[in-house]
Amino acid sequence: MPLSFKFKENFNKFILRDLISGSVPKPVKYRISKSGFSIGENFKNINLIKHMLEKLDNSKYLNEVFNIERLKSKVLSSDIGRDLKLINFIEILYSVAVLDERYTLHN
């Protein structure tokens, strides 16, 4: 994901903040006390992983941008607990998938 999607105008998670424009009040959108998306040790739970992957697979927006089938294959064939970059990537994509489900990000 390009850095400009992550940080812009002195704010982190910029793409997520941009996606919620008009849906939440500005004080909420620009709040800097937002917590992270990490789900830590729970990520090793195979049922949670499958739930997150199903959500990614159901996101029309993510399927337009990424090869979700290839990602699912990689996740399910790896020792997910050891790959922190992959865990973080899945967590971010899951957040976008939830936003897509709620706000219809795709055309």
LINQUINOR-V78336 format. One record per residue. RES is the residue in one small letter. OMEGA is omega in whole degrees, -180 to 180 (none if undefined). Layout:
RES|OMEGA + RES|OMEGA
//
This chain:
m|-180 + p|-180 + l|-180 + s|176 + f|-177 + k|-176 + f|177 + k|179 + e|179 + n|178 + f|172 + n|180 + k|-172 + f|-178 + i|178 + l|178 + r|-180 + d|-179 + l|-178 + i|178 + s|179 + g|-179 + s|180 + v|179 + p|-179 + k|178 + p|177 + v|-179 + k|-175 + y|177 + r|-179 + i|-179 + s|180 + k|178 + s|-178 + g|-179 + f|-173 + s|176 + i|170 + g|-175 + e|-180 + n|-177 + f|179 + k|179 + n|-174 + i|179 + n|177 + l|178 + i|-180 + k|177 + h|-179 + m|180 + l|177 + e|178 + k|178 + l|-178 + d|-179 + n|-179 + s|178 + k|-180 + y|-179 + l|179 + n|174 + e|-173 + v|-174 + f|172 + n|-174 + i|179 + e|179 + r|178 + l|178 + k|179 + s|179 + k|-178 + v|-176 + l|180 + s|-177 + s|172 + d|-169 + i|-178 + g|-178 + r|-175 + d|-175 + l|178 + k|179 + l|178 + i|-180 + n|180 + f|179 + i|179 + e|180 + i|179 + l|178 + y|178 + s|179 + v|179 + a|178 + v|177 + l|178 + d|179 + e|-176 + r|-171 + y|180 + t|-177 + l|-177 + h|178 + n|none
//
